[in-house]
Amino acid sequence: MVSVSSIIIKIIITQWNPESKKENGDSLAKAGRYIGILERLFVFVFVITNHWEAIGFLLAAKSVFRFGDLSSSKDRKLTEYILIGTLLSFGFAILIGILYRYLATLI
């Protein structure tokens, strides 16, 4: 689930790839990929365990950590790019979690 959604999200958001998005020497290699995988796994678990408030907490926590980076860069395209990716990531995880819960009730 997480690998397929990573590929789908990458395909969707590459059309908006901001010019200022460069490999940052201060960033860990492939950190964004692993963050996305972990956040989708957490959201999936929160949905199937019916802890919807935890999804809001996770989204708020991610926003707080990202706020400093985005407000200091003053790059609107990068902010929109990250927001689209985050919302797609959470959306896919919620959709898969709801589908899983529905299928689990049929079994």
C-alpha positions as CSV (number, residue, x, y, z in Angstrom):
1,M,0.0,0.0,0.0
2,V,2.7,2.5,1.0
3,S,4.9,1.9,-2.0
4,V,2.1,2.1,-4.5
5,S,0.7,5.3,-3.0
6,S,4.3,6.8,-3.0
7,I,4.5,6.2,-6.7
8,I,1.0,7.6,-7.4
9,I,1.7,10.7,-5.3
10,K,5.1,11.2,-7.1
11,I,3.4,10.9,-10.5
12,I,0.7,13.4,-9.5
13,I,2.9,16.1,-7.9
14,T,5.8,16.0,-10.4
15,Q,3.8,18.3,-12.6
16,W,4.1,21.0,-9.9
17,N,7.8,20.4,-9.1
18,P,9.0,23.8,-8.0
19,E,12.3,25.1,-9.5
20,S,13.6,25.9,-6.0
21,K,13.3,22.2,-5.0
22,K,17.0,21.1,-5.0
23,E,18.9,18.5,-3.1
24,N,19.7,20.0,0.2
25,G,23.0,19.2,1.7
26,D,21.4,19.7,5.2
27,S,18.8,17.0,4.5
28,L,19.0,13.3,5.0
29,A,19.1,11.1,1.8
30,K,15.6,10.0,0.9
31,A,14.2,11.4,4.1
32,G,11.0,12.6,2.4
33,R,10.2,9.2,1.1
34,Y,10.6,7.6,4.5
35,I,8.6,10.3,6.2
36,G,5.8,9.7,3.7
37,I,5.8,6.0,4.2
38,L,5.7,6.4,8.0
39,E,2.9,8.9,8.0
40,R,0.8,6.7,5.7
41,L,1.4,3.8,8.0
42,F,0.4,5.8,11.1
43,V,-2.7,7.2,9.4
44,F,-3.7,3.7,8.2
45,V,-3.4,2.3,11.7
46,F,-5.2,5.3,13.2
47,V,-8.1,4.7,10.8
48,I,-8.4,1.0,11.3
49,T,-8.3,1.5,15.1
50,N,-10.8,4.3,14.9
51,H,-8.5,7.0,16.4
52,W,-9.4,9.8,14.0
53,E,-8.2,12.5,16.5
54,A,-4.7,11.1,16.2
55,I,-4.8,11.9,12.4
56,G,-5.5,15.5,13.3
57,F,-2.7,15.5,15.8
58,L,-0.2,14.0,13.3
59,L,-1.2,16.6,10.7
60,A,-0.8,19.4,13.2
61,A,2.6,18.1,14.3
62,K,3.8,17.9,10.8
63,S,2.6,21.4,10.1
64,V,4.4,22.8,13.1
65,F,7.7,21.2,12.1
66,R,7.3,22.4,8.5
67,F,6.1,25.9,9.3
68,G,9.6,27.2,10.1
69,D,11.1,25.8,6.9
70,L,8.3,27.2,4.7
71,S,7.8,30.6,6.3
72,S,11.6,31.3,6.2
73,S,11.9,30.2,2.6
74,K,9.0,32.5,1.4
75,D,8.6,30.1,-1.5
76,R,4.9,29.8,-2.3
77,K,5.4,27.1,-4.9
78,L,7.4,24.9,-2.5
79,T,4.7,25.4,0.2
80,E,1.9,24.4,-2.2
81,Y,4.0,21.5,-3.5
82,I,4.5,20.1,0.1
83,L,0.8,20.8,1.0
84,I,-0.4,18.9,-2.1
85,G,1.9,15.9,-1.3
86,T,0.8,15.8,2.3
87,L,-2.9,16.0,1.6
88,L,-2.6,13.3,-1.1
89,S,-0.6,11.1,1.3
90,F,-3.1,11.4,4.1
91,G,-6.0,11.1,1.7
92,F,-4.7,7.8,0.2
93,A,-4.0,6.4,3.7
94,I,-7.5,7.3,4.9
95,L,-9.1,5.9,1.8
96,I,-7.2,2.6,2.1
97,G,-8.0,2.4,5.9
98,I,-11.7,3.0,5.3
99,L,-11.6,0.3,2.6
100,Y,-9.8,-2.1,4.9
101,R,-12.4,-1.5,7.7
102,Y,-15.2,-2.1,5.2
103,L,-13.7,-5.3,3.9
104,A,-13.0,-6.5,7.4
105,T,-16.7,-6.2,8.3
106,L,-17.6,-8.4,5.3
107,I,-15.3,-11.2,6.5
